[in-house]
Amino acid sequence: MVAVSIILPVYNGMLFLSDAVQSVLSQTFRDFELIVINDGSTDCTQQYLESVEDSRLKIVDNTQQGVSRSRNEGLFLASGEYIAFIDADDVFSSTFLSEAVNSIRKNNVDIVCGGVTKKYASKEEDYFNQQISDSIIYKSNDVNKLIFKTLCYYTPFTIDVNPFLLSCLHGKLFKKSVLRDIWFMSDISIGEDSLFVIEAFKRCRSVAFVNRRWYTYRIHETSATGTFRQSSFLNTRKLTEALFVSCSESQYKQYVCIRCLIEFENDVFHLIKHNSTSSMRDKIIILRREMRDIFYKRIFGQINFSTLYSISKKHFLFLLAYKLNFVFVLLYIYLFR
């Protein structure tokens, strides 16, 4: 058995795949396996993988089944004591595994989380725990605060962790025992990672956050986030339903509703601003249809206005615009997004 299993799903990812693979194989920590799930690629992904001469690389060549099923297959095959994830267009820092394994063992925690750099075409943004001198550990009841913050960035709790780092799957090292019987939902394409992390937090006793940049997350035209898809609104409904199941306790209910509102707002933003294939008339038709959807009316009707106002005035304004009509929603998008 190896110490760490790294799971990398890829579909037609040759533009950046070699960077991802080499960032793993060149780790200063050597006791790991890299499980690459080739998800039915039609480019030269498979040829490249077969050309890499390293016994730590395990290749699974599949027909296309989607990123979640690919990650699940990687989890099933993983033999390591610990689990980490990487996408085909991202990279690890060279000391990620060494520092993460050292931290998870030294602090005797179930999950350790480091920093993530978002790399755009023209800039980079760092998300890391800069207010922490070395590391901070959350135990027992405090882990519940992490669940709240992962579920919805805006909560009444103050924690010394950048909220993006909570819901992000990457830059984390998990004990495999914590992930037993946790799987990625294959019918959710955006938000499935935060749902997975919430389930992991619910099963763990302690989580450590360290002040180190461990992962570079590349944002580009083909990224799953940052674009509008016809299935975006459907994805938000499915994610909300899954969150209600995962966070069924009454204390979470209000924040599941607020998370749905935030996801819906993002869907509207991408529909209006990032959908180049539809005319404005078609965009308005889609917007009015979704605003009339009984699912959203039921969910948003459960949001407490005073609670929402106290934690996010911006999203409070969006909910007011939603309650009025689509014209006010459009004004909100152009004025505040």
Secondary structure, DSSP 8 states (H G I E B T S, - for coil): --SEEEEEEESS-TTTHHHHHHHHHT-S---EEEEEEEES--SSHHHHHHH---TTEEEEEE----HHHHHHHHHHH--SSEEEE--TT-EE-TTHHHHHHHHHHHTT-SEEEEEEEEE-SS-EEEES-TT-SSEEEEETHHHHHHHHHHH-S--S---SS-HHHHH-SSSEEEEGGGGTT----TT-SSSHHHHHHHHHHHH-SEEEEEEEEEEEEE--TT-SSSS--TTHHHHHHHHHHHHHHHT-SHHHHHHHHHHHHHHHHHHHHHHHHS-TTS-HHHHHHHHHHHHT-HHHHHHHTTS-HHHHHHH-HHHHHHHHHHHH-HHHHHHHHHHH-
